[in-house]
Amino acid sequence: MATNNLLTQPTPHYHKFVDNQVLTDDYLNSVLDYLNHQDRLSRMLLHGVGVVCGLQISIDESNREIHLTDGVAVTTAGDLLKLGTKKYAGFKRFSDANVKYPFFTDDEGATMELWELETDTSPSDVRPLSQFESTTDIDFKKAIAILYLEDYLGEEEDCSPVDCDTQGQPVVNQLRVLLISTENAQKIAEQDSIFSNLLQGGSDFIVDELYKEY
């Protein structure tokens, strides 16, 4: 069983600024890394991990929707999540193309079946939730919901002819709500020392997230 990554990482080092110092991206990013690391550890070790309040999930049988109340949670990487009330009417396959989160891979190294909930069913790749069981072979009422903060570095953009405001590499954060089978949820939980016993406790909700390594 793997240990949660954040708890095993050393505290980042940084340099104190001095007069007439030439600041490079390494100097500035090291300060951000240090402060970010401290914030994450504070949330994990002083407040705990999991759903803080709200985020109650329910099924509307008549409209075949999944309802999620607004709430707050702390992820296994120490990020603070806040989500408003949502009504999900559709789903689509989630390929994890941007991050390749290792906890989402099966024993053969392939990405396990992940299904992302969507509020809008108009896109061509989104199916109504009424087709969930026939498409996924997962019992709709027994599926496990996961809050997943997809966090990765985006592509750098070139300067425009009039300014260079787009300089720098953007950090992309996208909060996704995924549905998976109980078996795959168990595999994910077993890889994280914090949530290794979550499903045995009968919880219907996992808060998980990739650990950022940049």
Phi, psi and chi 1 to 4 in degrees:
 res  aa     phi    psi   chi1   chi2   chi3   chi4
   1 MET       -  129.0 -179.5  177.3   62.1      -
   2 ALA   -76.3  148.3      -      -      -      -
   3 THR   -88.0  144.8  -58.6      -      -      -
   4 ASN   -54.1  128.8 -178.6  -92.5      -      -
   5 ASN   -60.3  -40.0  -72.6  -31.2      -      -
   6 LEU   -62.9  -33.5 -175.9   62.8      -      -
   7 LEU   -73.5  -17.0  -61.2  177.1      -      -
   8 THR  -103.6   -5.2   61.7      -      -      -
   9 GLN   -83.2  137.8  -62.6  -63.4  -46.0      -
  10 PRO   -69.3  154.6   25.8  -34.2      -      -
  11 THR   -66.5  127.9  -59.5      -      -      -
  12 PRO   -61.7  146.2  -20.4   32.0      -      -
  13 HIS   -96.5  153.4  -62.9  -72.9      -      -
  14 TYR  -148.0  165.7   68.0   96.0      -      -
  15 HIS  -105.7  139.4  -67.7   80.8      -      -
  16 LYS   -74.8  136.2 -174.4  176.0 -179.9  179.9
  17 PHE   -73.3  147.3  -57.4  148.5      -      -
  18 VAL  -131.1  166.5  -63.2      -      -      -
  19 ASP   -59.4  140.7  -71.3  -17.3      -      -
  20 ASN    62.7   18.7  -58.7  -42.9      -      -
  21 GLN   -75.9  139.9  176.7 -178.0   -6.8      -
  22 VAL   -85.2  115.5  176.6      -      -      -
  23 LEU   -89.1  125.5  -66.4  179.4      -      -
  24 THR  -105.1  171.2   67.1      -      -      -
  25 ASP   -62.7  -32.7   59.0  -35.8      -      -
  26 ASP   -63.7  -43.2  -71.5  -25.0      -      -
  27 TYR   -62.4  -48.9  -71.0  130.6      -      -
  28 LEU   -67.1  -42.5  -63.7  173.3      -      -
  29 ASN   -67.8  -31.3  -74.2  -32.7      -      -
  30 SER   -65.0  -36.2   65.5      -      -      -
  31 VAL   -65.9  -44.6  174.7      -      -      -
  32 LEU   -62.1  -41.7  -68.7  176.3      -      -
  33 ASP   -61.7  -41.7  -69.9  -17.9      -      -
  34 TYR   -64.2  -49.6  172.4   80.2      -      -
  35 LEU   -63.8  -39.9  -64.8  174.5      -      -
  36 ASN   -63.7  -42.7 -168.1   31.3      -      -
  37 HIS   -62.3  -43.0 -174.9  -93.4      -      -
  38 GLN   -65.6  -41.0  -66.1  -62.6  -64.2      -
  39 ASP   -61.6  -42.9  -77.4  -15.5      -      -
  40 ARG   -65.1  -45.9  -70.0  166.6  179.8  -88.3
  41 LEU   -62.6  -38.8  -78.0 -179.9      -      -
  42 SER   -60.6  -45.0  -64.4      -      -      -
  43 ARG   -65.3  -44.5  -65.0 -169.0 -170.7  106.0
  44 MET   -68.1  -46.9  -71.4  179.0   59.4      -
  45 LEU   -88.1  -28.4  -59.0  180.0      -      -
  46 LEU   -97.6  -31.5  -59.5 -179.5      -      -
  47 HIS  -107.3  -33.2  -59.0  -71.3      -      -
  48 GLY   104.4  177.4      -      -      -      -
  49 VAL  -122.6  141.4  171.3      -      -      -
  50 GLY   127.0 -166.1      -      -      -      -
  51 VAL   -74.9  123.2  175.2      -      -      -
  52 VAL   -83.1  -49.3  177.0      -      -      -
  53 CYS  -159.1  155.3   62.4      -      -      -
  54 GLY    68.5 -145.9      -      -      -      -
  55 LEU    55.4   42.3  -63.4  176.3      -      -
  56 GLN   -83.8  128.7  -63.0  -63.9  -46.3      -
  57 ILE  -107.1  138.7 -168.0  167.4      -      -
  58 SER  -149.3  163.8   60.6      -      -      -
  59 ILE  -113.7  130.1  -60.8  174.5      -      -
  60 ASP   -96.0  100.6 -176.4  -21.5      -      -
  61 GLU   -64.2  -38.2  -67.2  -79.3    5.3      -
  62 SER   -66.1  -41.4   58.5      -      -      -
  63 ASN   -99.0   -1.0  -64.8  -38.6      -      -
  64 ARG    52.2   56.4 -156.5   58.2  171.6  177.3
  65 GLU  -125.4  159.4  -66.8  177.8  -20.3      -
  66 ILE  -111.5  126.5  -68.5  178.5      -      -
  67 HIS  -106.7  137.8  -65.9 -177.6      -      -
  68 LEU  -129.9  122.0 -175.2   61.9      -      -
  69 THR   -77.7  160.6   65.0      -      -      -
  70 ASP   -68.4  153.4   60.2  -16.4      -      -
  71 GLY   179.1 -175.4      -      -      -      -
  72 VAL  -133.7  145.2  176.3      -      -      -
  73 ALA  -147.8  159.3      -      -      -      -
  74 VAL  -116.9  127.3  178.4      -      -      -
  75 THR   -82.1  171.4   74.2      -      -      -
  76 THR   -69.7   -8.2   53.7      -      -      -
  77 ALA  -105.4   10.0      -      -      -      -
  78 GLY    82.8   11.5      -      -      -      -
  79 ASP   -83.5  145.8  -80.8  -54.0      -      -
  80 LEU   -94.7  123.8 -174.4   65.1      -      -
  81 LEU  -110.7  136.8  -56.1 -177.1      -      -
  82 LYS  -133.0  124.3 -173.8  179.2 -174.8  -57.0
  83 LEU  -129.8  135.5 -170.6   66.5      -      -
  84 GLY   -83.2  171.7      -      -      -      -
  85 THR   -59.6  133.0  -59.9      -      -      -
  86 LYS  -132.1  147.6  -62.7  -73.0 -175.5  179.9
  87 LYS  -122.7  115.0  -67.8 -177.0  179.1 -179.2
  88 TYR  -101.1  125.6  -61.9  100.8      -      -
  89 ALA  -112.4  -11.3      -      -      -      -
  90 GLY  -139.5  176.8      -      -      -      -
  91 PHE  -151.3  160.0   72.0  100.4      -      -
  92 LYS  -150.6  161.3   66.8  179.1 -179.0 -178.9
  93 ARG   -70.4  137.0 -178.2 -178.7  -70.1  -84.9
  94 PHE  -108.8  120.7  178.4   60.7      -      -
  95 SER   -95.9  -12.1   62.7      -      -      -
  96 ASP    56.2   44.9 -166.8   28.1      -      -
  97 ALA   -71.9  -25.8      -      -      -      -
  98 ASN   -85.2  -32.5  -63.8  -45.3      -      -
  99 VAL  -111.9  -40.2  176.4      -      -      -
 100 LYS    59.8   52.0  -57.2  -62.5 -177.5 -177.3
 101 TYR   -58.4  121.2 -174.9   34.2      -      -
 102 PRO   -63.0  -27.7   18.9  -30.9      -      -
 103 PHE   -69.2  -15.1  -74.9   11.6      -      -
 104 PHE   -94.2   10.5  -74.7  166.2      -      -
 105 THR  -101.7  148.8   57.6      -      -      -
 106 ASP   -89.2 -171.7   57.2   23.8      -      -
 107 ASP   -64.2  -24.2  -63.9  -24.7      -      -
 108 GLU   -91.5   -0.3  -73.1   72.5   37.4      -
 109 GLY    90.8   -0.4      -      -      -      -
 110 ALA   -87.7  154.7      -      -      -      -
 111 THR   -69.4  127.9  -59.6      -      -      -
 112 MET   -68.8  167.1   61.5  178.9   61.0      -
 113 GLU   -71.0  117.9  -74.1 -165.7  -19.9      -
 114 LEU  -125.6  136.8  -54.8  164.4      -      -
 115 TRP  -125.6  119.8  -54.2   95.1      -      -
 116 GLU   -91.4  132.7 -178.2  177.3    3.3      -
 117 LEU   -78.6  143.7  -66.9  178.7      -      -
 118 GLU  -132.5  141.7  -65.3  -74.9  -11.3      -
 119 THR   -82.1  -25.3   57.5      -      -      -
 120 ASP  -109.3  123.8 -176.0    7.6      -      -
 121 THR   -98.3    6.0   59.3      -      -      -
 122 SER   -75.3  -31.9   59.7      -      -      -
 123 PRO   -59.4  149.2  -25.3   35.7      -      -
 124 SER   -65.7  -25.2   58.8      -      -      -
 125 ASP   -91.7    3.0   60.8  -20.8      -      -
 126 VAL  -104.2  130.2  176.5      -      -      -
 127 ARG  -109.3  151.8  -59.5 -175.7 -177.3 -174.4
 128 PRO   -67.8  151.7   22.9  -32.7      -      -
 129 LEU   -64.8  -17.1  -78.7  173.5      -      -
 130 SER   -63.5  -18.9   58.4      -      -      -
 131 GLN  -100.7    8.0  -60.0  177.7   12.5      -
 132 PHE   -61.7  -50.2 -176.4   79.7      -      -
 133 GLU   -66.2  -41.3  -68.6  178.9  -21.7      -
 134 SER   -69.3  -27.1   60.6      -      -      -
 135 THR   -85.1  -38.1  -58.3      -      -      -
 136 THR  -105.5  -15.7   66.8      -      -      -
 137 ASP    61.5   25.6  -68.5  -32.6      -      -
 138 ILE  -110.4  130.6  -60.6  174.1      -      -
 139 ASP   -60.6  119.8 -172.7  -26.8      -      -
 140 PHE   -55.5  -40.4 -172.2   62.4      -      -
 141 LYS   -79.3  -13.7  -66.4 -177.3  178.8  179.9
 142 LYS  -106.2    0.8  -66.2 -177.4  179.2  179.5
 143 ALA   -66.5  148.1      -      -      -      -
 144 ILE  -101.4  133.2  -58.5  -64.5      -      -
 145 ALA   -95.7  136.9      -      -      -      -
 146 ILE  -126.6  131.3  -62.2  178.2      -      -
 147 LEU   -87.8  120.9  -81.7 -177.3      -      -
 148 TYR  -125.6  117.0  172.6   56.3      -      -
 149 LEU   -90.7  103.4 -178.6   60.9      -      -
 150 GLU   -79.7  116.7 -174.5 -177.7   39.0      -
 151 ASP  -132.0  119.4 -165.9  -28.3      -      -
 152 TYR  -157.3  166.5   61.4   96.0      -      -
 153 LEU   -87.5  126.1  -67.2  175.5      -      -
 154 GLY   -82.7  178.1      -      -      -      -
 155 GLU   -75.8  138.1  -63.9  -67.7  -27.1      -
 156 GLU   -68.8  144.0  -67.3 -173.7   62.2      -
 157 GLU  -106.2  145.8  -61.9 -178.6   14.0      -
 158 ASP   -74.6  157.4  -64.7  -30.0      -      -
 159 CYS   -64.1  145.6  -65.0      -      -      -
 160 SER   -82.6  169.5   70.9      -      -      -
 161 PRO   -61.9  -19.7  -24.5   35.2      -      -
 162 VAL  -111.0  -18.8  -66.2      -      -      -
 163 ASP  -157.7  170.9   65.3   59.9      -      -
 164 CYS  -122.9   32.7  -82.7      -      -      -
 165 ASP   -64.9  -17.8  -70.7  -17.7      -      -
 166 THR   -89.4    4.9   56.8      -      -      -
 167 GLN   -64.4  149.2  -78.5 -171.9  -22.2      -
 168 GLY   102.8  159.0      -      -      -      -
 169 GLN   -98.1  118.4 -164.6  166.7    8.3      -
 170 PRO   -71.1  142.0   25.8  -33.8      -      -
 171 VAL   -96.2  119.8  177.8      -      -      -
 172 VAL   -98.2  127.3 -179.5      -      -      -
 173 ASN  -124.1  118.7  -69.3  -82.8      -      -
 174 GLN  -131.5  118.2  -62.1 -171.1   54.6      -
 175 LEU   -86.0  123.5 -178.7   58.1      -      -
 176 ARG  -121.6  145.8  -58.1 -178.2 -176.8  -85.9
 177 VAL  -109.8  118.2 -179.2      -      -      -
 178 LEU  -113.4  149.7  -52.3  177.5      -      -
 179 LEU  -114.4  134.6  -71.0 -174.6      -      -
 180 ILE  -141.9  169.7   60.2  173.4      -      -
 181 SER   -73.7  160.8   66.7      -      -      -
 182 THR   -61.0  -38.2  -57.8      -      -      -
 183 GLU   -63.2  -44.5  -66.5   76.6   15.6      -
 184 ASN   -70.9  -32.8  -77.7  -23.7      -      -
 185 ALA   -63.7  -37.7      -      -      -      -
 186 GLN   -63.6  -41.4 -178.9   72.5   53.7      -
 187 LYS   -63.4  -40.3  -67.8  177.9 -179.0  177.3
 188 ILE   -64.7  -46.6  -66.7  172.4      -      -
 189 ALA   -64.5  -36.6      -      -      -      -
 190 GLU   -65.5  -22.7  -72.9  174.6  -12.0      -
 191 GLN   -83.5  -10.9  -63.7 -179.7   77.3      -
 192 ASP  -115.2  123.7 -167.4  -62.0      -      -
 193 SER   -63.4  -26.2   58.7      -      -      -
 194 ILE   -74.0  -39.6  -66.3  177.4      -      -
 195 PHE  -108.0   17.6  -82.3  140.1      -      -
 196 SER   -63.0  -26.4   58.3      -      -      -
 197 ASN  -110.3   16.7  -63.7  -43.4      -      -
 198 LEU   -62.2  -49.7  177.6   65.8      -      -
 199 LEU   -68.3  -31.1  -64.9 -178.4      -      -
 200 GLN   -63.4  -24.1  -72.1   84.9  -17.6      -
 201 GLY   -81.8   -3.8      -      -      -      -
 202 GLY    85.1   15.0      -      -      -      -
 203 SER   -73.3  146.6  174.8      -      -      -
 204 ASP   -96.8   -1.7  -65.6  -33.6      -      -
 205 PHE  -135.9  131.7 -137.2  101.1      -      -
 206 ILE  -112.9  135.5  -65.7  175.6      -      -
 207 VAL  -110.0  113.3 -179.1      -      -      -
 208 ASP  -135.1  161.0 -152.0  -18.8      -      -
 209 GLU  -165.6  151.1 -172.5 -140.7   14.4      -
 210 LEU   -69.4  152.5   79.0  153.2      -      -
 211 TYR   -91.6  127.6  175.9   69.8      -      -
 212 LYS   -79.6  128.4  -61.6 -175.0  -78.3  -70.7
 213 GLU  -122.3   77.0  -61.3 -171.2   23.6      -
 214 TYR  -151.4      -   54.1   78.6      -      -
